Each structure stands twice: as structure tokens, then as C-alpha cells.
Amino acid sequence: MSAVSTFLLRRRGGKGWHWTDVLAYVWLGLGLFLMFGPILWLALSSFKTPANLSEFPPTFLPLDTRMAAVSGYEKPLPLYRVKQDDGSERVLAQVRRVGLTAQLVDPADPQTIIRVPIDKRIPEREVRLATGNYTEPLQQFNFLRYFQNSIFVTVMATIITLIVNSMAAFALSKYEFKGRTAVLGIILATLMVPLSVIVVPLYLVVNELQLFDTLWGVILPTVATPTGVFLLRQYMLTIPDELIDAARMDKASEWQIYWRIVLPLAAPALAVLAIFSIMWRWNDFLWPLIVLSRKEQYTLQVGLNAFSGELNVQWHYVLAMTVISILPVAAIFLFLQRYITSGIANTGLK
């Protein structure tokens, strides 16, 4: 621990402070705030009640009014601080509110009703986590089913994407054939075609193949990505051709060269493409919304749309389920980041 603290707190000026030390710490602190501040705000807001979320100015912590059990009342009553005429304050429990007047009682004397203008009372607040934001959607909206559908779509689409794109990249990087540059140019040109332009032809193709309202109808149309082909091709170009020539001299088939030599050496690039694919499939909303019509087939992102009504949005549920949807992507990124680092450090030779 001392070595870590020594590394983190080291300064250019030695024991003293140099102006560059101050600038570096300010810059790192700002970057830390910009990166993790929104995530922390999202996580804390997911534990807030609807009333707490609608407050202005907003609160950082999930706060709620303190409740107290009062004799003669079945349910706990909210507590408020009321300022008296002599300047002292009393903590009273609110029975009900009638217009601009609140009816309160002293917990020690619940028989006497005290009427106070609502602007003269201040709620007694405490940090309270609204865990129902997580449990209620899982019980009422079958979000475990949506979660399983998203996992299936993401895993299968990522596996097929890695196989299809790596095969295309292997051919475009290691085979010499007429029109190779033109094929690569056509593939890259499709990057400029937005999904909204091809959504109708895609829908017709999926419908003709009888894949409408199935998870495979969500998976298959998006497995071949020009970004993945270009990324893997550029990385495979760094693999020496001598390795492949030596494998051919050893009577290795093209499939063995691809599976046993090229893919292991391209593992860092495959890890990067896997992260991109997982993010694309997990966060995809438009295409699953078009293809899927039964609630049993909904993915998590489409299921979140169930909380958006015509008149209101249940933000406390949306925030809680958004936190749950972020966790798998974050876990995959933490697992694959070491491959990204090695991909930057290495050039394909091992």
C-alpha cells in the first residue's frame, strides 16, 4: 500500500509542490469527475423515490422524509420541523394536507391537531435507499426474461460477428486477387449508409425468411459489419506473411492457418471488436423494436420502453434498470481490457 501511495502522491518538486504538480492533479481530478461523476449520479439516482427525483434543485444523495409511528394512526406519519412564534422549532408529524394548510400532531400528544401553513414546515430528511426500484420491475414486468433475451442476442451476435468479419479480413489481408481493393472500398462505403435507409429492405428480407418476431431476426441482419472487417484487416496486415508461408510448407490447410495461426495472433483486435459488438448489440433499440412484437421476445432496451407512458415516465424504474443493464457491459470491458493493452503493445509477432 505504501508503494501505491508513493506512486500516486509523488511530485516533481520532491518534498515541495511544483506548479506542474498542481496542474496535473487538477487535470486528473477533472477527468475523474467527468468520467465517473455521471455514473455515480446515475447509481445514486436509481435509489431515489419519484418525489425525490422531481425535486429542484436536485439532491445528490437519495433522501426521503423521516417517518414515525404515532399512536392512533395505522401507518407511519412523515415528520416536519415547524418554527414557532418564539423562534424555537418543534418536530411534528403530518396527518394530512388540506389546501395550503397542513394538519400536524405532536407524537407525544397525538390528540391535538396543529394547523400550520405548508410554507412554514420543513421536512425532516434522511438517507433512504428505495430498493423497490429494483425489485418491483423484476416482479411486475418480467425483466429477467428481457435480460435473458439480451444476453442471448448479444452473445450469439458477437460470436457470429467475430467469425464472419475475421474470415473476410483474413481474405482481404492475406490473399492476392483481382479487385481486392475495390471490394474493400465497397465494404468501407457501406459505413456511410445509415440504418434508416436500409431498414425497409432488411424488414422485407427478414419477413421473407420467416424470422420476423424471433431473436434470430434481430441477430442475423447485423452480424457483418464494415467496421469489424476494416479493424481486423488492418491488424492482420501486421502478421508476417512468412508465418503463413511456413505453415503452407508444413502442409497446413487454409482453415488450419486461419484457425491456429491468424486468429490467435489477432486476439487483441478480436477483443476490441468483441467489446464494440457487445456494446452495439446490448444497446440496440431501433432494430429490435421493429422486428419484435411479442413481449416474450423483447430485449432489455425495448423492455425499458414499457416505463414510458403517454403522460408520464417512471424514471425511478428506468434508472434502476439502466444500472442493471450497464453491469454486464462493464464486466466484459474489465475482462477484455488487458487484451486491448496487449494489442497496442504488440504488432502480431509472438
LUMZARO-748271 format. One record per residue: x, y, z of N, C-alpha, C in turn; residue in one letter. Coordinates in steps of 0.001 Angstrom, whole numbers, plus 524288, in hexadecimal, padded with zeros to 5 digits. Example, Ala and Ser with C-alpha at 12.3 -4.5 7.8 and 13.67 -1.06 7.14 Angstrom:
! residues 2
833867E9C681E788300C7EE6C81E78833907F31C81E78A832327F73681BA8835667FBDC81BE4832648001E81EBES
//
This chain:
! residues 350
803417FB47800008000080000800008035E804E380000M807DC804A4802B280B478092E802DE80D8A80A567FD82S80EBA806317FA79810D6806FD7F53B80CCD809937F1B4A807CF807EE7F238803AE80A487EF0B802E580FFF7F078V802BD811237F5938020F816947F738806B8819EE7F59FS80B69817B07F5DE8100E81A997F43780FC681BF37EE6DT80DDE818297EB3B80D60819187E59D8094081D307E469F804BD81CDB7E719800788206D7E5FD80187825F47E7F8L804708266D7EC348055182B877EE9A80AA982DD47ED5BL80D8A82B737E9D5812BC82D8A7E8938122B832D57E5DCR815FC836267E6A3815D883B737E48081B0283CAD7E1D9R81AA783FEB7DDF981F53841657DB0D823028449B7DE63R820C68479E7E1F18240384AF07E535826678482D7E9DDG825EB842EC7EA1582802840157EE9182471840BA7F344G8267C842F07F77782349843D87FC1F81FB1848887FB70K8215E84C427F83481E24850DB7F74A81A73850197F2B0G817418540D7F1C081375853DD7ED76815638572F7E8F2W8156D854F57E44A81695857C27DF838116E8592B7DCDEH8117385D4F7D9C380C8885EF67D76780A6585AC87D3B5W80DD1857B57D16580BF88537C7CE028094684F2D7D12DT80AEC84E707D6248084184A9E7D9728029784C3C7DA66D801D9851307DBA07FC8F853287DC8A7F940852987D79FV7FB85854057D31F7F8A0853A47CE307F73884DF97CCF2L7FAE184A5B7CDF57F9E2844D77CCD27F581842B77D03FA7F59B844017D5557F1898420F7D8D77EC358446D7D785Y7EC188495B7D60B7E72784BD07D4837E50A849457CF90V7E883848427CBD87E6DC845DA7C6F07E4E7840457C7C7W7E7BE83D477CAF47E610837F27CC137E0F4837D57CF2DL7E06783B7B7D2E17DB8D83BBD7D5DA7D6EF83D1E7D26CG7D7BE840CF7CEC07D3908423D7CB227D21383DA37C7AAL7D60F83ADB7C5BA7D4F38364D7C27B7D2168320C7C57DG7D3A6831397CA677D10782D577CDAC7CB5382ED17CE99L7CA68833D27CF737C50A835A47D0587C1B3835097CB6FF7C3DE8366E7C6EB7C0E18361E7C2117BFC68307C7C086L7C34682CD97C1D67C28E8276B7C0527BED9824827C3F6M7BFA6825307C90D7BCB88220C7CCCD7B857825147CF83F7B84082A477CEF57B41482D527D15A7AEB082BDA7CF62G7ADD782BA07CA387A8A082A127C8527A7158248E7C9FBP7AAE1820F47CA2B7A9A481B977CBC47A80481B767D17DI7AADD81E5D7D4C47A97781E957DA4D7A4228211E7DB10L7A3118253C7D81C79DF3827D87D879799988241F7D6CAW79A86821287D29F796A681D627D0D1795A0819387D4F1L799D2817267D74479931813077DB2C79634814FD7DFF1A79778819AF7E1CE794B681BCB7E65578F1781D467E501L78E3F81F4F7E04E788EA820CE7DEC97856381C167DE2BS787A8817827DD0C7847B812D67DC71782138111A7E19CS783F28132B7E5FA781CC811DD7EB1A77E368162A7ED2FF77CF081A127E9F47799581E4D7EBA7773DC81D157EA8FK7708281F697ED9F76AE581EF67ECC47693A822B57E86BT764A0821F07E61B762D18259B7E2137629182B3B7E406P760FF82C097E8EA760C78315D7EB0276635833AF7EB76A76A03830857ED0F76F5E832697ED91771B4833BD7E842N7704C830C37E4437724E831C97DF0377017836CF7DCAFL76B648383D7DE2E768DB83CDE7DBF876A3A841DD7DEDCS76D6F841927E2E076EC9846397E5EA77262849D87E2D6E771CC84EDD7E3EA7756B852C37E1CB7768D856D47E600F77B89857BE7E70978027855537E4A8780C384FA87E639P7830E84C817E2D87837C846EB7E3FD78754845E47E86CP786A58418D7EB0878A2183FE67EF3778DC183BA57ED36T7927C83B917EF4B7964F837AB7ED997951F832567EFF4F793CE8322F7F4EB792AA82D477F79F78CDB82C0F7F75EL78B6E827117F791785DC825A97F7BB78384826D57FD12P780D382B307FD7777E8882CEB80267778A882BFE80264L7769582AED806EF770ED82A3D8078176F5482C4980CDAD76A6982DBD80D597686682FD3812467686082B9B8167DT76A2482D0281B1276A098295E81F7A764718281A820F8R7639E823448228075E728217B8240E75E9A81FDE829C8M75A2A8207982C5E759C881F09831E57547981C94832E4A7547D818998362B74F9C81614837BF74D118195083C0FA7484181AEC83B237456181E3083ED4740A881B1F840D3V73FE681B58845D973B84818908483A7365881A8384602S73304816CE8447C72DF3818258424C72DCD8183583C6DG7322B8177F839D8732728178383426734EC8126883250Y732818100E82E667345180AEC82C9D7399B80B43829EDE73A4680F108268773F1180F7F8237B742A481397825E5K747CD813098252274B7581714826FD74A6A81C4682454P74B4B8208A8272174A50825CD8252874F7C828918241BL74FAE82BDC8200D7547482ECA81EF17555B83311822FDP75A5C833F88242775BD8837D58281675D9283CE88257EL75C108414D8280675D758467B8261875F4D849D882AADY762E684D6C82977764928514E82D4B761528563882C77R75EEE85806830A675B8F85C9E8306975DD7860C783402V75E828656D831EA760A8869BE834FF75C4286C81837EBK75CFE86D0D83D1A7591286F8D84062759B28757C84051Q755DD87824842927560687DDE842B475A8F87FDE84601D75C1787CE6849F27606887EA884D49765BC87D4E84B09D765E087B2C8465976AD0879DA843D276C8C8744C8449BG76A2F871708480F76B9B86BFD848E7769278688C844A9S76B1D863BB844577693B8600E840687672085B258430CE76317858F2840B8760D58541584296760918503783E10R7614184B4C83F59760CD8471E83B7675B5F844CB83BFFV7582C84578837E2752C9843A5837E5751F383FC083375L74DEA83C9D8342074C82838BB83030747BA83AA182D38A7480983A5182806743B683C31824D173F9A837F882424Q73AB983965825827365D835C8824DC734378361A81F52V7334E83ADA81D827314783BB1818467326384153816ABR7319584242811A87321F8479280F9C72D038491B80D0DR72B0A84DA780E727262E84FB080C467275E854FA809D0V727B085519804B0728E8859F98020372E5185BED80374G72E89860C08056E733898631B806F3734A68627380CC0L731A285F2F80F517324E85E5D814E9733678589A815F4T7372C857A681960738828525981AED736988516682078A7345184CE78214B7328F84B638267B736A2847BB828E0Q738E08496C82D4873D1B8468882FBC73BC18455D83567L73E7B8417F8378B73DCD8401D83D0A7433383F4B83F69V7437B8401C8446A7483683EEE84758748268391584898D74C3C8362C8473674C428308D8486674B6582F6084E28P74CDE83313851A974BFD832348573C7466083370858D5A74397836808559273E2D837E5856BF73B0783789851B1D739D0832C384FF5737588321B84AD3731A5833C984AA3P72F588355A84EE2729D0836CB84EE8728F283C5A84D00Q72CEA83FAF84D7272C4F8453A84C2672E1F8463684691T72A9E8483F8434F72BDE8498783DE472E0284F1583D99I7326F84FB483B14734EA854D583A66734D58562483498I7328885A898334C7323385C2F82DD2736838601582CABR7398985EE38288873E1A862088272873E16862E482141V73F30867AF81F7273FCB86881819CB7442F86518817A4P7436886324812EC7472985F68810CF74C84861D280FE6I74CD18670B80F2B751E68697B80E5A754CE86A718137DD752678692E817DD754EA869D881CEF75730864B981F0EK756D4860AC81C25758D085B9F81DEF75D5C859EF81A80R761148575981CDD765AF8556681A1E7660B84F8181B24I7665484C518172D76663846AD8180B76B71844E181AADP76AD88414C81E4476F5283EA68209E770F883A4181CF1E775BF83A8C81B0E77759836EE816F677BDF8338D818CDR77C5082EF5816597808482B568176C781B58284E8127BE7866C8262581240787E7822F880DBB784FE81DC780DFCV7820781CA9809D877F09817CE809A377F34815B980412R780AC810D3803897811B80E627FE6F77BE680BED7FCE9L779E480D9F7F87F774F780B727F688776308067C7F373A77702802337F6357785D7FD3B7F3AE773DE7FB0F7F070T76F2E7FD037F15776AC47FB4C7EE2876B557FCB47E86CG76EA78008F7E73876FA3801DB7E1C0771F97FD477DEC7N774AD7F9CA7E17F777117F53E7DF0E7738D7F06D7DF63Y7710A7EFAE7E3C576E027EADE7E488768BE7EAFD7E1B9T766267EF6B7E1B1760EA7EFAD7DF61760E97EEC77D976E764847F1127D663764827EFDA7D0C47658D7EA1C7CFA3P768EA7E7AA7D2C576A087E2267D1E27653C7DEC37D2E7L761CC7E08A7D64775D247DD917D78A7588F7DECD7D3ECQ758157E3B67D24B7537F7E5667CF5D754397E5207C978Q758F67E5F77C78D759C97E6897C1EB75D0F7E22F7BF87F75E2A7DE097C25F761017D9867C04C7663A7DB227BDE1N7691A7DE667C0B676E047E0467BE957723C7DC217BE73F771B57D8097C17C7757B7D3C17C11B775347D1377BBB9L770877D0DD7B98476FED7CEC57B43E772717D2697B044R7719B7D7747B0C67740A7DB347AD40779FD7DAF37ADB8Y77BD37DA497B27F781747D9F17B370783BF7D51D7B0C1F7811C7D0B47B114782ED7CBF17AE85782EF7CC907A89BQ77EEE7CF167A68077EC57CFF77A0D7783497D35C79F0CN7848C7D7697A207788E07DAD57A09978E0F7D7EA7A0D1S78EBA7D4A07A4B77938B7D1927A516794117CDDF7A06DI78FBD7CB4779F0A78FE77C7AB79A96791377CA917958BF78E907CEEF7949A78F887D1F178FD8795277D3EE78FB4V7970F7D5F67940479C4E7D830794297A0797D40579366T79FFD7CFA5796187A3EF7CB82795C57A4137C91F79050V79F8C7C7A278E4979F717C51B7892C7A1137C8DF784DCM79F457CDB4785107A0BF7D182781107A6957D2A378141A7A8D97D2E5785EA7AE727D3F47865B7B1A97CF6D78442T7B02B7CA9A785867B30C7C60B783937B2E07C5D577DA1I7AE3C7C66E77B607ADBA7C63A775AC7B0977CAD277329I7B0547CF627759B7B3117D3F9773877B8E97D31877359T7BB217D0EB777757C0C77CFEA7778E7C2537CBFF7735FL7BF337C7F27729C7C08B7C3F476EB27C01C7C62E76930I7BBBC7C89E767F07BADB7CA9A762A67BEC87CEE87614BV7BF747D2A2764CA7C2F47D6FF763A87C8A77D54676363N7CA357D19D766B87CFA97CFCA766967D0C47CCC376196S7CCFD7C9CB75FA57CDC07C71075AAE7CE687CAE775634M7CB067CEDA756157CB717D2C7751F57D0957D5C475262A7D2297D71E757257D7187D9F7757E27DBC07D6A175667A7DB947D1987578D7DFDB7CE0A756187E0727CDCD7502FF7DC1A7CD7674D5F7DC5D7CD48747AF7DE5B7D26B74569A7DCA87D6CC747927DE347DBDE745707E3BE7DD6A746F3L7E5FD7DAF174AE57EB3F7DC6874C967EF727D8A974AB7S7EE2B7D3B4749E37F22E7CFCE748C27F19F7CD357436FK7ED8C7CE54740917ECE67CC1573B5F7ED5C7D05973748Y7F0537CF32733377F0DD7D2CF72ED47ED177D11972A89E7E9527D4627295A7E5A17D3287252D7E3EF7D83E722A1F7E21D7D7C771DEC7E0A07DC5771AE17DBB57DED071D31K7DBDA7E3E671E067D76B7E6B6720217D73A7E6E872608G7DB8C7E5697289B7DB877E56F72E4C7DABF7EAEB73075R7DD5C7EEAF72E337DCCD7F41572FFF7D74B7F62272F1AT7D4F87F4A472AB87CFA57F660729947CBC27F40572D75A7CC837EF0F72ECC7C90C7EC85732977C9737EF3D737DAV7CE4F7F071739707CF047F32F73E6B7CC807F89673E39L7CCFD7FB45739D47CA9080068739527C4A88002B739A5G7C2557FC1C7374F7BCA57FB89737937BAE67FA7E73D2FI7BDF17F73773FE87BCA17F611745587BCE17FAFD748ADI7C0F97FE16747F07C184802E774AFC7BD65806F17496DL7BBAF806C47448E7B7B680A86742D37B28B809A17459BA7B190804CE747317ACAB803BE749FB7AC838065474F55T7B103808307513E7B0FE80B09756357ADCF8100E755DCL7AD628122B751307AA9581712750777A4B48164B74FB6M7A2F28116C74FAB79D638104F74EF679AEA80FA975453V7977481332755EB794FC812B675B1C790F580E5575B36P78FC580C8A75FF478BFE8084E7609578695809DE75EA7L7853280ED175F4077FFB8108675DA577F1180FE2757CBS7833D80FB8754AB782A780F1D74F01781838097074D8DV783E1805BE7504C783578003D74EE377F8B7FD4F75269I77CE58000C755EF779887FD56759A3774E97FAB6756E9V772C17FD17752DA76E5D7FAB975011770167F5E474D0BV774517F610749E87761E7F1337476A7778C7ECF074B5BP779FC7EE6274FA577B427EA83753A07764A7E807755D2L7726C7EB31756B576D7C7E92E758C876AFE7E550754F4Y76B177E69174FEB768D17E31674C0176BCB7DDF274BB1L770F17DE3874BF5774187D96F74BC6773077D6087508BV772EA7D86B75521771DD7D574759E976C767D301759B6V768B67D5DB757A5763647D3CF75749763157CF3C75372N765E87CF8C74F0B765DD7CB5074B36768877C67074D5BE76C737C7247508F76F2A7C2B3752EA76C5F7C09D757B6L767D17C2C5758EA7649E7C11E75D60767927C1A47628DQ76A8D7C5C6762E976D6B7C6EB767B676AFB7CB6C76ABCL7668D7CD59768CB763FE7D1AC76B827620B7CFDE770DBF762AC7D342774B9761117D24177A22764177CDB077C90D769007CD1377AEF76C837C94277D51771A57CBFB77EA5T774767C9D27825A779797CC1B783D477D827CB8977F7CL77D047C77177C4D780B37C6DE777EE77FD57CB16773D3W77B147CD117737577A227D17576FFD77CD27D664771C1G77DF77D6D4776CE780FC7DB34778E6786CD7DA5777816V788817D56F7786678E177D4347785B790657D458772DDI78E217D16276F45790A97D04976A43791777D50D766BCL78DCD7D8C47665078EB47DD1E762A67933E7E0B376420P7953F7E04D768CE799377E41076A8D79E7D7E18C76BC0T79F587DCA976A257A4307D9FF76BB57A8DE7DBB27686DV7A8077DD32763867AC557DEEF760317ACC87E4DA7608AA7B1087E6A9762E87B1BE7EC42763BD7B6A07EE26760DFT7B6427F24775DD87BAF07F44E75B2B7BF1A7F63E75EF9P7BD747F83B763727C14D7F9F7767557C4957F56476937T7C2157F0F576A3F7C4FB7EC5C76C057C8A17EA45767E6G7C6EA7EA23763017CA487E83F75EC97CF157EBB875E39V7CE4B7F0CA75E437D2B57F46675DB17D6747F40276251F7D45D7F3C37670A7D7AC7F37576BAF7DAFB7EE8976BA3L7D89B7EA0A76A887DB837E51E76A867DF527E4D3765EFL7DDCC7E6E07617C7E1607E6CA75CFD7E6497E9E575E1ER7E5A47EE92760517EA387F1C5761707EDD37EF1676560Q7EB9C7EC44769137EEE97E98776CD87F17A7E4BD76A65Y7EE947E1E6767107F0D27DD397649D7F51C7DE97760BFM7F5267E34B75EB57F96E7E4EA75B3E7FEA37E50575E14L7FE8C7E59A7634F8036B7E5A976655805877E03476761T8026E7DC22766518044E7D6BF766F2807D27D5717625CI80CAF7D3E876344810567D2E475EE680E517CE9975B46P80EDC7CF797562E80D4D7CB8575265810BE7C6B4752BAD815817C751754DC819087C2D775552816C57BE98758D0E813CC7C02775CDC811577BC4A7604880D6F7B8F075D46L80A717BB6E759DD806887B896756D6809307B530752B9I80D5D7B74075041810337B41D74C61812B17AF5A74EE0D814BA7B015753AC817157AB9D75669812F17A78C757C0A80E4D7A9407592480A1B7A59175A5B808667A2A375578A808577A530750F9806E57A28774C2480B0C79E9674A8CR80FEB79FDA74B938141479C1674A71813A77974674DEAM81163797F5752938108A7938B7561D80B6C790BC75502D8092F791A8750638046378F1074EA97FF927908E751EAK7FF8D795387542C7FAF6796FD757117F6D9798FF75335A7F1F3797A6754317EDB979980750D47EC9979F40751FDS7E99B7A1A874E7F7E8467A72974F467E4F97A7DE7542FE7E19E7A41A755407DE7F7A46C75A067E1F77A40A75EDCW7E5D17A09975ED57E96B7A025763447EC967A526763F3Q7EE3D7A78475FA17F1277AC7775FFA7EDC57B0AE76275I7E8E07B0E0760AA7E5577B4CD762CC7E4317B3C87688CY7E3187AEEE76A007E1457ADB576F3C7E5B57AD727733FW7EA3C7AB65771B07EE6F7AA60775697F2BA7AE7D77571R7F3047B1B0771537F7407B5907710A7F50F7BB197711DI7F1927BC3F76D777EFC17C1A376CDE7EC577C34C77174V7E8867C015772DF7E4FF7C19A777207E7DA7C25377C57L7EB5A7BEC477DFE7EE207BFC8782F07F1627C4C0782DBP7F3D87C5DF77E6B7F7067CA9B77E217F3A67CF8377DEEL7EEE77CF0877C017EB527D38977BAC7E7C47D3F37806DA7E9157D12C7849B7E5BE7D13F789447E4D47D6C078B6FA7E8D27DA2178BC57E7BF7DF7678DC17E3CE7E27078A6AP7E43E7E203785427E07E7E4AD781DD7DB197E23778257A7DAE57DD19782FC7D5E07DA81783C37D3577DC46788DFL7D6947DD1C78CE77D4787DEF4791E47D2237E46C79152A7D4C17E7CC78E5D7D2A87ED0F78D787CD7C7ECC378A82V7CD607E98B7865E7C88E7E8F2783637C4437E67B786BEL7C5B57E2EF78A3C7C1D37E08A78DB47BF5F7E49E7913DA7C28A7E82A7934C7C0707EC4F796A27BCBA7EFD079387I7BE5D7F14778ECE7BAEF7F47E78B877B5D57F1A278A57F7B63F7ECA8788E97B1967E9A4787937ADF37E91B78C3CS7B01E7E817790CA7ACDE7E7A17957E7AA047ECBA79697I7ACC97F11A796097AA3B7F62A796ED7A6057F730792DDM7A7157F5E478DEE7A33B7F6CB789CC79E4E7F39178ABFW79F0F7EE7778BB179A827EAFE78C347978F7EC057914DR79A6E7ECF17957F797DF7EDA679A8A794A77F2A779AB5W796A27F6C27982C793F87FBD27985C790597FCBE793B5N78FFD7F8F77902B78CC27F9B678B88786FF7FA0C78D13D784567FDE478AEA77ED17FEB578C3A77B4D7FEB878764F77CE8801617833C779758022777EC1778357FD0A77BFEL77C337F9FF77A9A77B3C7F53E7779D778217F12F77ABEW779707F01177FAD776117EC7E782A67707B7EE7B78342P76FD17F3A0783AD76A897F5D07841A767667F4D377F32L769FD7F4CC77AA67674C7F3E2775B37660C7EE1B774F7I769C27EABF7764C7692F7E52C77522765B77E26B7791DV766277E3D477E13763787E1047823B75E357E38478371L75A387E048783E3755017E23178535752DC7DFAE78A2BS754967DAFD78B74752CE7D86879040756417D9F9794D3R753E57DAE879949756D97DC8179DDF75A9B7D84E79FB5K759517D35379EA675CC57CF1D7A04B761F77CF3979D6EE7622F7D1E4798F3766F87D221795D5769EB7D7447968EQ767EB7DACD799B376A5A7DFEB79A4B76FD67DF5F79C91Y773527E2B879AA27786B7E35279D1D778007E7617A175T77C367E7FF7A45B77C037EB677A8EF77AF27F1117A76EL77D537F2E97A33577C987F85C7A1B0777047F96779FE5Q774A57F5A979D3376F337F64779B9B76BA57F5DD7A05EV76D0C7F26F7A410769EF7F1E77A8C8769F07F6D77AC0EG76E4B7F9B27AC0276E7A7FE9F7AEE876A878028B7ACDAL7691C801FC7A7E87654E805947A59F75FE4804E27A800N75F11800867AAC8759F57FFA67AD3C758E08038E7B196A75CF28060A7B3AC75C40809D07B7E075AFB80F477B5DAF75AF580FFB7B0AE759CC815167AE65754248151F7AC97S750CE817B47AF8474B53818177AE1774A3681CFE7AAF4G7454381DD47A9BC743BD822717A6BF7440A8275D7AA0EE7430F826E07AF1E742BB82B7A7B27B7475E82BFA7B62BL749DB827B77B77F74E398280B7BB2675216823B17BA14N756B88245F7BC4E75AE8820837BBE375C7B81EEE7C15FV75CA6819ED7C26675E18817F87C78B7640D817E47C7F4Q7663B81C777C8FE76BE181D107C8D476EA2819D07CCFCW76C30818F57D17576ECA815EA7D58376FA0810497D3C7H76BFE80E227D0C276CB9808EB7CEA1770A6808F17CA20Y7705780CEB7C6D6773E880D4B7C2617799080D9E7C43AV77A91810D37C82A77FEA8116E7CA19781EC80C657CC8DL77E9C809C37CF8278045804E67D20A78189800B67CDFFA77E2F8000D7CA2D77F287FC1D7C62C783B17FDA47C299M784A9802B97C206789398046A7BF0578E3C802E07C1CAT78E5D803597C6EC792F2801AF7C9DE793E97FBD97C919V78FB97F8C67C94B790507F31F7C879792487F1FA7C2F7I7906D7F4EE7BF1B7921A7F3FC7B9B7797C27F58D7B8C7S799DF7F9037BBFF79F497FAB57BB537A3197F6AE7BD7FI7A1957F3DC7C18A7A52F7F05B7C4457A7A47EC3A7C0B8L7A4B77E9687BD607A7547E57E7BA137AB587E7CA7B660P7AA247EC537B3FF7ADDA7EEC67B0637B2C77F0717B34AV7B22A7F2927B7F77B6B77F4217BB0D7BA037EF6A7BC8CA7B77C7EB0E7BDE67BA697E65D7BF557BD757E4367BAADA7BB0C7E4337B6107BDC07E2517B1617C25F7E5D47B016I7C1A97EAE87B0A67C5F47EE867AF817CA837EDAB7B33EF7C9707ECE87B8417CD9F7EBF87BBFB7D0817E6E77BACBL7CDB17E3087B8C37D01F7DE0A7B7847D37C7DE5F7B2A0F7D1DF7E1707AEC07D4987E1957A9BF7D8737E6117A936L7D8CE7E9827AD157DC307EE0A7AC6C7E1F77EC967AC25Q7E3707E8357AEA47E8EB7E6A57AE577EA657E5197A8C9R7E6A47E3057A5C57E7BC7E1BF7A0567E8547E6AE79D10Y7E5767EABB79E717E6177EFB179BAD7EB847F1E379C9BI7ED687F19B7A1767F29F7F3767A2BA7F6BF7F07D79FB9T7F6307EB4D79F847F9FF7E83579C9E7F9A77E939796CDS7F4FC7EA8D794F37F4767EBCA78F6B7F7607F0C178DE6G7F7997F477791977FA937F93D790868006D7F837790E1I801FF7F4D37948C807947F3DB79568809F07F0577914BA806EA7EC8B78F58809017E8C178BA0807877EA397861CN80A447E7F178276809337E8EA77CEB807D07E3F1779FET806CE7DFA677CBF8053C7DAD677A2F809347D69077AACG80E0E7D7D477BCF8120E7D3CD77C5F8122F7D1CE781E8L812B47CCB1782A08131F7CA51787C58177A7C64A787A3K
//
